[in-house]
Amino acid sequence: MVKKLKNAILFFLFALLTCALTFFIYAFNPLKDTCFAEANTYDEADFTVDLNPQSYEYNAEPHDYIVTILYKGENFSDYIVNYFEIGNTDFLDSTPVQANNYGVEIYVNETIKWFTSLTITPKPITINYAGPHEYSYSGLKHGRTITAVGVISPDDVGMQIEYEGVTNLMPVNEIPVNVDEYLITVTLTNQNYVIGSIIGEETGKLTIKKTDLTVRAEDIIIQPGETPNFKLLYSGFVLGDDETCLKPAPSMSFEEKTPGKYYKAPSGGSSPNYNFIYEESSIIINLDKIETKAQDHSFTLIAFLDPDFDFKVSKITSSDEPFKKANETIRARGMDTYMDKVIYAFDTSQSVRVSRDTKYKIQISDIQLNNIFAYKLFIVDELGLVHEIRKFSRSGDTISFTSPELGTIFVVEMQLRTYLIIGISVGVVLIIIAFFVFTYVKFVMEKKNLSEQNRRRRNKTEYKWD
């Protein structure tokens, strides 16, 4: 009995709750007026309604369809406005805000309802390009500064930037690194905005240019017949790049065999990001050495020589024509000095000149030089130019020097300068000696006079007066 009573109470409470819920839903249902409207009977011919489509620009605020309904000439408000997206029959829960095309239902009852449209158009904004539009490759990302102007805060227009180069297509919103000429496309994912205008310098463009990479080989000296092993030197790599980035890397070829000094630059490198600047380096195939005799003198010539170079040297005296001609040339140039004496003279000739720009290194043995004299060298070349050489090295009886040309060689003893130096030195010594002698004699004389004066004082007669 108690169990049945308990079940009856539970059933009663459930029924009461159901009725309360039904009343609550009805009381707060926005469509309850529809129910009343359906209860009313209207003649559609008595209605006056303006159903022209309406349009607004997005401003982040709700936009209602503004409708005025007259029934029998009087304002009529017993209707509901429902919104739905075109292509979708579900009504929206609230007045539309987002840019879109909307259908509008003006509902009076099931038999009287009108349809029209409401369009919220996207808000036009300005895309502004700023910053440089040209860069040189640096291994870093380079992009344009692109901003949207006219966006309603705090909206995000969902700007997407795509860089499309001739050879590089970057993923969306990825900034390029490599060299290329890029076209920039800007799109918006936010339906509430549309690009209205684009401003700035070189809009839609970005250029990343190649950067300079200097390449040269190390200077090298090899022996005749030796195959050179070149080491290439690079200047200009950025951010850890090295020669492995070059496809292919530059190379250096060299096929010369004749001794001499050559200049050559690498070639053949390729890179999408680097502009190659090739510099020459020197390649020396070691010097030739010619040793010969000029009477009792050994004569050594070191230079870069052509294969058919024929070197001749002879010792000459003042009676020989080459000596006279060279001596006259030196005097005509005003380069002779009084009391200069030619103690050795040699005449050199060559059938073929040196093959590369260089200087002749010459050694002459059995040259007897007096250590008290200074010396210089004159070389009169075949063009009549006089080359004066004051710096040369001596090792025993061998002198070594470098000359830009060959010709008539004079070893000159500068006697006047030496004699002047000796004379001046002797004169200074004699003056010093004379000074000391004069000083000593003067001292002796003064001492003698002082003694004589003292003696006279002692022998002087004294007189007394009364």
C-alpha angles and dihedrals in degrees: 000000000000091000092055091049091051092052091049091053092049091050091050092051092048091051091048092050091049092053092048092051091048091051091048093052091047094046094053099034110118089208094060089100087059088061090053090043090054088053089056121077117221133176109229090210089066092061126095113197132169104217100174113143114258129212135195136177117245112262101158090259129107116264120207125200102247108222133173117196124189122194114194087342094307128108110266122204104163094108141094127225114215125187130205135169115256107262093024124085096198114107118235119247093228144013110296120260105165123085108263145108112275134191116224125209118194103198125198100152139323092284099037116055133124132207130212137143141258122199125195106193123208116262112249114235134183124246110213122201115203138165130042119328094198129059137166117237110270104158088256129106114266123191142151122266102243122180136174116234122201100030117150110239128274094015121116112214091202093233113197121194123197124188113204117186132183091259102008127065110186124207115253113289091006113131116222127241106179130080115273145113106260131199112208123218119192120196133174124223094191107093091207094071137055130186106257101172141359122216137176139071119314092352116205094016137106126170124192109189130202117267122225119263116190116210129186137150124243114262108260139192118203136175121248109280093018119128109230120233106209124206112202119219121208130200122183107040112146133213099354098318115148139171091291086073090063117090099216109007119220118268137200126225127186127177104166116126103175116097111256146094116287135183121213138160130211121251144178102065122144132189135154091221106036134068108211121228109188119204126194123245129194122256115191122195099201123271126273118235125206121190122190142150133252103191105293094348124094111221121198124188122190119186146116100279136186114246092250095046110141114198122195130176133178135179112241138189135210091273094060120097096234088053093051094046093049093045091052090050092053091050092046089055090051091237098125119099128208112269093011106147127202105220098171131023130183133181120212129185135178134200097204126029125232115287097225137030106277144118128257116248108209132188123187121186132203094038108152111207127182111231093217093062131069119229140204137180130232122197117188109195128207091267092058095253116144118220114194115203118191098162117073134134128242127207110176106304094341123096124197128194143152123240131184091216144021125234136102111354122205123189102204128198110211097215099161093058091047093048091048091051091048092046093049091047092049091046091052091049092049091049090051091048091047090050092053092045092049091048092049094048091048090051092050093048094049090049091051093049091050091053091050092052091052092050092053093052091056094051096047115119117240118223126205122200125213 
